[in-house]
Amino acid sequence: MTNLELQAFRRFLMLKVSEASEYIGKTDVETWRNWENNTLPIPENVATAMKELKNLRSEKIQLIINSINDRVGSNTIRYFMTYQEFKKVNPELDVIQWRLHQSIATELYFRGLEKLC
C-alpha cells in the first residue's frame, strides 16, 4: 500500500487521523501522518487492516442492497452525527464501526438507495 492509498482508504472510511492512528495503527498521530506523507514505511498490519475494513464495508453494502427489495415501507438508514449517538444505539461497537456505518450510509444515500434519518 502506498502513502496515497493509505490516505484514500482513511478518507473513504471517514476516519480522522487521530482515530486511524489510535484504533488501527495503535500509534500516535505523528506516526500516522508520516505514513501518509511517505516519510515512514506503512506497516503491513496497517495496510491489511485497512483492506479488511474496505472489504467489510463492501460486504455490508451488498447485504443491505440485497435486503432492500424485501423491505416493507421506505428505505432509510440511520445517520449518527456523533459517536455518542451511535454508542447509545450500539453500545458494543467502537469508533471504527461508527465511521464504517457512516461511510456506508453516505454511499447508499448518494446512490439513491436509502434515505437518511
C-alpha positions in Angstrom: 0.0 0.0 0.0 1.3 3.4 -0.9 1.0 6.5 1.3 -1.6 7.9 -1.1 -3.6 4.7 -0.9 -3.5 4.8 2.9 -4.8 8.3 2.9 -7.5 7.5 0.4 -8.6 4.4 2.4 -8.7 6.5 5.6 -10.8 9.2 4.0 -13.1 6.7 2.2 -13.8 5.1 5.6 -14.4 8.7 7.0 -11.7 8.3 9.7 -9.9 11.2 11.2 -6.1 10.7 11.5 -6.4 10.6 15.3 -9.0 7.7 15.0 -7.0 5.8 12.5 -3.8 6.1 14.4 -5.3 5.0 17.7 -7.6 2.2 16.6 -5.9 0.9 13.5 -2.2 1.9 13.7 -2.1 1.6 17.5 0.3 4.5 17.3 0.4 8.3 17.6 -0.9 10.9 15.2 2.5 11.9 14.1 3.5 8.4 13.0 0.3 8.0 11.0 0.9 11.4 9.3 4.4 10.2 8.5 3.0 7.1 6.8 0.6 9.3 4.8 3.4 11.7 3.9 5.6 8.8 2.8 8.4 9.6 5.4 7.9 6.3 7.1 7.0 2.9 5.5 3.5 1.7 6.2 3.5 -1.5 8.3 1.9 -4.5 6.7 -0.6 -5.0 9.5 -1.9 -1.4 9.0 -2.3 -2.0 5.2 -4.0 -5.3 5.9 -6.4 -3.8 8.4 -7.4 -1.0 6.0 -8.1 -3.5 3.2 -10.1 -5.7 5.6 -12.2 -2.7 6.6 -12.8 -1.9 2.9 -13.9 -5.5 2.3 -16.2 -5.5 5.3 -17.7 -2.2 4.1 -18.4 -3.7 0.6 -19.9 -6.9 2.2 -22.2 -4.8 4.4 -23.3 -2.6 1.5 -24.1 -5.7 -0.6 -26.2 -7.2 2.3 -28.2 -4.0 2.6 -28.7 -3.8 -1.2 -29.9 -7.4 -1.3 -32.4 -6.7 1.5 -33.9 -3.6 0.0 -36.3 -5.4 -2.2 -37.6 -7.5 0.8 -38.4 -4.4 2.9 -41.9 -3.0 3.5 -42.0 0.7 3.7 -39.4 3.3 2.9 -35.7 2.6 2.8 -34.0 4.6 5.5 -30.7 4.2 7.2 -29.7 6.0 10.4 -27.0 8.6 10.2 -25.4 9.3 13.5 -24.0 12.8 13.7 -21.8 11.9 16.8 -20.2 8.8 18.2 -22.2 9.4 21.4 -25.5 9.0 19.4 -24.2 5.8 17.7 -23.0 4.4 21.1 -26.4 4.8 22.6 -27.9 2.5 20.0 -24.8 0.3 19.6 -23.1 0.2 23.0 -20.8 -2.7 22.0 -19.4 -1.1 18.9 -16.3 1.2 18.7 -15.4 4.4 16.8 -14.2 2.4 13.8 -17.6 0.7 13.5 -19.3 4.1 13.7 -17.2 5.5 10.9 -17.8 2.4 8.8 -21.5 2.8 9.3 -21.4 6.5 8.4 -19.4 5.7 5.2 -21.9 3.0 4.2 -24.9 5.3 5.0 -23.4 8.0 2.9 -22.8 5.8 -0.1 -26.2 4.3 0.0 -27.8 7.8 0.2 -25.8 9.1 -2.7 -26.7 6.0 -4.8 -30.3 6.9 -4.1 -30.9 3.6 -2.3 -31.6 4.9 1.2 -32.8 8.0 2.8 -31.0 9.3 5.9 -32.8 9.5 9.2 
